[in-house]
C-alpha cells in the first residue's frame, strides 16, 4: 500500500505530469469532464474554452466559467471575438485574457443606461490581467437612437470592491468611462485597487472616473481620445457625496492625451469639512494634445478640442482638508491652460505643483472663447463657493510658451475677492517675460517669477 502511495506521489509531481496538466489548461476545446472537475472543486485553474464558445453570443458560456469555483480562469484567444452582453465578475478570482483576445460588446444590446461590459460589486481579491488583450464596446452606437442618452455604460465598473488588481488591458469605446471606481452598497469607496499598464481609449465620458477610493494606485497607463459628453476628461476625481473619500490615491507615470475636456480633472464640489481629508498625488505624468514633441505651429485645426492639461476646482470654503499634489508633471500643447485652479478656497485642501513644466498652452482655437488666455489661470467662477480663493504652491515650476500673456493670472467673473496664500517660484520663458496679473488685494501671496531666458533654474532636489 505504501509503495502504491509513493508511486502515486511520484507521478503527481513528475515533470511529465506537471507538463500534461499545463497542456490541459491551454487546451481551449470544450471539455465537459474538466468542467465537472472544476465544479467539484478538484481543479482550481480552468480555461473558459472548456465551457464552449459561441461566435454569435458567448455571454452564458463565459459567465458560467466566471461563476465556477475556479480560482484562476484563462480566457483564450480563439481567433474570433468573445461577443457578450453585460458581464459580472466575482470575488476570489484571477482572470487572465490571453494576448490577442478580443472581448466585444454584442451590438444592439446594452440598452440599459448603466449596462457595463464588466461589473464587479463588493468583490474582494479580484485580479484581471490582459496583456495584449482588448475589451471593446460600440460608443458611437450608444450616442444616437434607438439608444437613450446615458453616460454609465462603462468598460469596467468597480463598486465597493477591495483588493483589486487590473493590469495590461486595453479598454476601448465605451458608452461611459473606460474604468469607473466607486463605492457600493456596504462600502462607500473601493479600497486597495491597482490599475497598471492599461490603455483607456475613445470613451464617451472619461478615460477613468474615480468617484470614491482609498489606497488607489494608477501607474503606467494611457488615457486618450475621450469625447462624447462632459466632462470628457482623461481622468476625473469627482465624488458624488460628502461621505465618500480620496485617501492615498496615487497616479504615477501616466499619459493623458487628446481628450476633449481637461486631461486631468480634480473636482471636489460635494465634499465638506466633515469629509475624510483628501490625499491625491500625481507623479511623473504628462498631459498633452497631439503627439510628443509636436510644435505649436502644427496645430491648425479650428475645430480641435481640448481644455486644461491639469484642472483642480470646486474645493469650497467649507470643503475638505488635505493635500492634492502634482510632482514632476508636465503639460505640453494643451487645448487651453496648462494649469487651471478654479473656485478653490485657501481654507480647504492645499494644492501643490512641484517641479512641474508648462509648455505651449492654447494650441486649440476655441474661437468663441472670450476669457483670458494664459498658461496658468487661478479663477473664481462661482463666488458662492469661496470668498477666500487661493491656497496654492508652485515649487520650482517652469513656464515655456510663445503666447504674449502673463504667465499667471487671477481672474474673477462676478466677484471682487482678494487672493490668499499663493507662493512659490516659477521660471518663465515667454515673450512677455516673468509677469503675473494677480490684482492688488493680495493676502500672503509670495509668488516669485524669474526670467528663465537669463537665469538658470535651481538644481532640482
N, C-alpha and C positions, 0 to 999 in steps of 0.2 A: 504493500500500500504506500509506504514511504517512497519507494522507488517511482511509483506512478506519479505521486505528488511532485517529486523532484523533476521528473521528465516534463510534466505539465508546466512547471515553473520555468524550466529552461526554454521550452517552446514559446511561452508567453513573452519572454524578454529577449528572445533571439533576434538578431538583426533582420533575418528574413521575415519573421512575423511582424516586427515593427514596420518594415517597409511595406508589407502587404496591407497593414492597417492604414498606412498613409495613402497607399494607392486607392484603397476603397473610398477614403474621404474625398478624393478628387475624381472619383468616378461619378459623373453627373447624370447618369441614366436613372430612370425610375427603379427603385428598389424597395418594394413593399416590406420585404423581410428586414431590411435595415431600419426602415421607419418603425417597424414593430419593436426592434431592439431599443431605439431611441425612446419610444413611448413607454417601454417597460423599465426605463432607467438603466439599461445595460450598456448604453453608449452615450457619452456626453458630447461628442463632436459629430456634426452632421453636415450633409450637403443638401441644399434646398432642392437640387435636381432629383433627389430620391423621391420627393413627393410628386414629381412630374413637372410638366411645362405646357403652357397653352399660349401659342403665339398671338392669340386674339385677346385673351384676358387671363392673367395668371394670379389674380387677386387672391382667390380662395386657396390656391396651392401655396403661394408664398406666405400667406397669413397662417396657414396650418403649420408650416415649418417654423415660423417665428413663435407660434404659441406652444410648440412642443417643449418637452423638458430639457432640450439640448442647451448646454452652457455655451457652446460655440457653434455658430452656423455660418457656413460658407455659401454665398450666393454666386454661382458660377457664371462665367461668360459663355453663353451657349451659341453665340453668333447672331441671335435675334434679341430684341429688347424684351425685358420683363415688363409687360404692359399691365398696369394696375390701377385700381380705384384707391381711395384713401386707405392708408395702412396704419396699423398701430404697433408700436414697439413695447417691450415689457422689461421688467427688472431682471437682473442677474443673467444678462445675455451679452455675449460678444458676437457681433455680426460683421462678417467680412465680405465685401463686394470685390470680386476678382478684377484685376486690370482688364479694361475693355468692356466691362459690364455696363449696360445702359438700363436704368430703371426709368420707364416712360409713363407719364400720366396718361390714362386712357382718354382719348379725345371724345368730347361730348359729355364726359362725366364731370365731377367736381362742381356740381350746380349749387351746392350749399356755399354760402359766403365764407364759411370757416373750414371748408374741406381742404385739408393739407395732404401733401404726398405721404409724409411720415409724421406721426404724432406720438410723443411719449408723455403720459400723465402720471405724475407721482411715482415715476420709475426710479429705481436705485441700481447702482452698479451696472451701468449700461455702457458698452463700448461699441462704436460704429467706426469701422475702418474701410476706406475705399480708394486707396492709391491707384490712380489710373481709371477709376470708375466715375460715372456721371449719373446724376438724377436730373431729369428734365420734365418741365411742365409746359403749358401752352399759354403763355401770358397774353398774347395778342387775341386769342380766342376769348379769354375772360374779360377783355376790355370792351366788348361790344355785345349786343343782343345775339342770342337769347339769354346770355348770362346777366344776372342782376349785378349792379355795381357793388363791389366789395374789395377789401384790401387785406383779407385774412387767409387767403389761400396760400399757405406757407410751403416752402420746400421741406423744412424740418422744424417742427414745433415742439419745444421742451417746456413743460408746465409743471412746476413744483417738483422737479427732479433733483436727485442727489447722486454725486459720484458718477459723472458722465464724461466720457472722452469721445470726441468726434475728430477724426483726422483723415486727411488725404482725399476728401470728396470734392468733386466739382458739382455744384448745385445751380441749375440754370432755369430762368424764365418762369418763375412762379407768379401767381396772381396776388402776392403779398410780399413777404420777406423771404430771402434765401434761408436764413436761420432766425428763429424767434425764441427768446428766452424770457420766461415769466414765471410767476407763482402759480400755484394750483389750489385745489380745494382745502388741503390741510396746511400747506406751507406757502407763504406769500412770496417766496422767492425760490429760485434754483440755487443749490449750494454745491460748490466744488465741481464746476464744469470747465473742461478744457476743450478749446476748438483750435486745432493745429493743422497747418499745411493744407488749408481748404481754399477753394475759389467759389465766390458767390457772384454770379454773372447775370445781368439782364433781368433784374427783378422789378416788380410793379411798384412797390412802396419803398423798401430799403434793402440794401445788401444784407444787413443784420439789424434787428431791433433787440435791444436789451431793456426789458421793462422792469425787472427786479432780479438781482443776483447778488450772491455772496461767494467770495473765493472763486472768481471767474478769471480765467486766463485765455486770451486770444492771441495766437502768435503765428507768424509766417503765413499770413493769409492775404488774399487779394479780394477786394470788394469793388466791382466795376460795373458800369453801364446801367445803373438804376434809372428807371424812368417810367412814369405812368400816373402816379398820384402822390401828392405831398405827404411827407417831406422830401422823398426821393434822395435820401442820404446814402452814403456808403455804409456808415454805421450810425445808429441813433441810440443814445442812452436817454430814455424818456419814460418815467414811471406813470402809472395810472392813478396812484393814490399815495397819501402820506404814510401809510403803514408799510409801504414797500421800501426797498433799500438797494444801495450800491455800496457794498463793503468789500474792500480788497479786490477791486476789479482792475485788471492789467491788460492792456492791449500793446503788443510788442512786435516790432519788425513786420508791420503790415503796410500794404499799399492800398490807397483809396483813389480810384482813377475813373474819370469820365462819368461821374454821377451827375444827374440833372439838378440835384439840390446841393446842400452842403456836403462836402466829402466826409467830414466828421462833425457830428452834432451832439451836444450835451444840453438837454432841455429839461429843467427840473421844476417846472411850474407847480405840480401838485404837492411837492414836498414842503414841510413846515419845520419849525424848530423842534418839534416832537419827533421828527424822523430821525432814525439812526444816522449819525454823522457819515457823510459820503467820503469814500476814498477811491477815486478813479485816476488811473495813471496810464498815459500813453508814452511809450518809449520807442525811439528809432523808427517812427512812422513817416510815411511820405504821402502827401495829398497833391493831386495834380489833374489837369486836363491834358489831353494828348498823350504823347509818349515821352519817356525820359529824354531830357536834353534838347527838346524842341525849342526853337527860338520864337520869341513873341510874334514876329512878323509872319510866321507860318499859320497863324490863326486868323483866317479870313472869312469864315462862315458867319454871316449876320444872324443866323438862326441858332447858333451854338448856345447851349445852356451851361449850367454850372454856376454854383454860388460860392460861398467862402470855403477855403481849404479847411479851416477849423472854426467852428462856431459854438459859443457857450452862451446860454441865455436863460432868462426867466428864473433866476435864483433870487427870490424876493427878500424884502426886509425881514419878514418872518420865516424865511426859508431855512434850509438845513445848514448845519455846521459841517466842517470837514475840509477836504482839500481835493482839487482837481488839478493834475499836473500834466504838462507836456514837456518831455525831456528828450533833447536831441531829435526833435521832429522838424520836418521840412515841408513847406508848401511851395509849389512852383507852377507857374502858368495856371493860376486858379481863375475860375469864371468871374468871381467878384473879389472880395477882400482875401488877403492871405489869412488874416485872423480877424474875427468879429466877436466882440463880447457885448451882449445887449441885455438890458433890464436886469443887471447883475448888481446886487447890493454889497456894499462894503462890510455890512454887518453879518453876512452869511458866508458860505463856504469860500475859501480863498482859491483863486485861480493863479497858477504859476506857469510861466513859459521859461524854460531854462535851456540855453544853448540851441535855440530854435532859429531856423533860417527861413525868411520870407522872400521869395524871388518871383518877380513878374506876376503881379496881380492884374486883374481886369483884362484877361485875354478875350473874353466873350463880349459881344457888343452891348447887349441889354439896352437897346436903343430907346426904350420907353422909360428907363430909369433916370430920375432927376435928382437923386441924392448924392452925397459925397462919394467920390471915387478915390480911395486911399488904400494903402497896403494894410494898415491896422486901424480898425474902427471900434471905438467904445461908444455905445449908443443907448439912449433912453427912448424906447418906442412906446411903452405903456407906462405913463407916470404913476399909475396906481400900484405898480409892482415894487417900485423903490423910490424913496426920496433921498437916498444916500448912495448913488451909483459909484462903483469902484471896487476896491479890494483885489487888485491885480499886481503881479510882479512879472517883470521882464528881466531875466538874469542872463546877461551876456548873449543877447539875441542880435540878429543881423537882418537888415532890410536891403535887398538888392533889386532895384526897379528902375525902369526908364520913364515912368509917368511923372509929370510935373505936378506934384502934390505933396503936402506934408506927409511924413512917414506915419504919424499917429494923429488921429483926430477924435475929439469928443464931440458928439452930436446929440442934440435933443430936438425932437419934433414938436412936442406940445408941452414942454415944461421948462423951468428955469432953475434947475437944481445945480449945485456945485459938484465937483469931482473929488472923491475921497480915496485916500490910501492906495495910490498908484506909485510904484517905484521901480527902479532898476536901471539898466544900461542897454541901449540899442545902438549898434554900429550901423550907419546908414550910408549907402552908396546909391544916390539918385540925383537927377538933375537939380532938384530944389534943395538938396543937401539935408543936413540934420535938423529939420524943422518939425515942430508939432503945433497943433491947434487945439488947445485944451480949455480955452476960456480963461476968465480971471478969478472965478470963485473956486479956488483950489484949497484943499484941506489935506495936509500930509501927503502932498504929491511931490515926489523927488525922482523925476524921470530924466535921466541923462542921455541925450542923443549926441553921438560923436560921429564926425565926418570920417567914414571908412576910406575915403579916397586919399586921405593924408595920414591916417592913424592906423596902425596895426592892432587888431583886436587882441585883448589879453589872452594869454595861454589858457585853453580850456582845462578844467581840472580832470 
